[in-house]
């Protein structure tokens, strides 16, 4: 994973903390923002498929990838906003996924 990710995540958290504070309502919004970003990824995929007959094909696979990257970064910022180490959380989860795929369960 690129080393640029972690400074970007921490900078985004610091920026949000300074602008919006760190009260429970703000942390809730940061977690909900993950869902908003996921909706944008879904909308981009609908645009790839041309599923909306009024709009037709409006997006390409690179647009979907960019939106999915926004989901990932937003989730990492939310983790950091909880006072946790996003890198550690992601690494721990990756290890769990690897263990599952190796064991076949």
C-alpha positions in Angstrom: 0.0 0.0 0.0 1.3 3.5 -0.8 2.9 5.4 2.0 1.0 8.5 0.8 -2.2 7.1 2.2 -1.4 7.3 5.9 -0.4 11.0 5.9 -3.4 11.8 3.8 -5.7 10.0 6.2 -4.2 11.7 9.2 -4.3 15.1 7.5 -8.0 14.7 6.6 -8.7 13.7 10.2 -6.8 16.8 11.6 -8.6 19.1 9.1 -12.0 17.7 10.1 -11.2 17.9 13.8 -10.2 21.6 13.4 -13.2 22.5 11.3 -15.9 20.4 12.9 -14.7 19.3 16.3 -14.7 15.7 17.7 -18.0 15.5 19.5 -20.2 12.3 19.1 -22.4 13.9 16.5 -19.3 14.7 14.4 -17.9 11.2 14.7 -21.4 9.9 13.8 -21.3 12.0 10.6 -17.8 10.7 9.7 -19.0 7.1 10.0 -22.2 7.9 8.0 -20.0 9.5 5.3 -18.7 6.0 4.5 -22.3 5.1 3.5 -22.6 8.3 1.4 -19.4 7.5 -0.4 -20.6 3.9 -1.0 -23.7 5.3 -2.6 -21.6 7.4 -5.0 -19.7 4.2 -5.9 -23.0 2.5 -6.6 -24.3 5.4 -8.7 -21.1 5.3 -10.7 -21.6 1.5 -11.3 -25.2 2.2 -12.4 -23.6 4.8 -14.8 -21.2 2.1 -16.2 -24.1 -0.2 -16.8 -26.3 2.5 -18.4 -29.0 1.3 -16.1 -30.8 4.7 -16.0 -32.5 4.9 -19.5 -32.8 8.7 -19.2 -29.0 9.2 -18.7 -27.5 6.2 -20.5 -23.8 5.3 -19.9 -22.4 8.1 -17.8 -19.3 6.6 -16.1 -16.4 4.3 -16.8 -14.7 1.7 -14.6 -12.1 4.3 -13.6 -14.9 6.4 -12.1 -16.1 3.4 -10.1 -12.5 2.8 -8.9 -12.1 6.4 -7.8 -15.4 6.3 -5.9 -14.4 3.0 -4.2 -11.1 4.6 -3.2 -13.1 7.4 -1.6 -15.0 4.8 0.4 -11.7 3.3 1.6 -10.1 6.6 2.5 -13.3 7.8 4.2 -13.4 4.6 6.3 -9.8 5.0 7.3 -10.5 8.6 8.4 -13.4 7.4 10.4 -11.2 4.8 12.1 -8.6 7.4 13.0 -11.4 9.7 14.2 -12.3 7.0 16.8 -8.8 7.4 18.2 -7.6 4.2 16.7 -4.7 3.4 14.3 -6.3 2.9 10.9 -3.2 1.2 9.6 -3.3 -1.3 12.4 -7.0 -1.9 12.0 -6.6 -2.5 8.3 -3.6 -4.8 8.7 -5.4 -6.8 11.4 -8.4 -7.2 9.1 -6.2 -8.2 6.1 -4.6 -10.9 8.2 -8.0 -12.2 9.2 -9.1 -12.3 5.5 -5.9 -14.1 4.6 -6.4 -16.7 7.3 -10.0 -17.2 6.1 -9.1 -17.6 2.5 -6.2 -20.0 3.3 -8.4 -22.2 5.6 -11.3 -22.2 3.1 -13.9 -20.9 5.6 
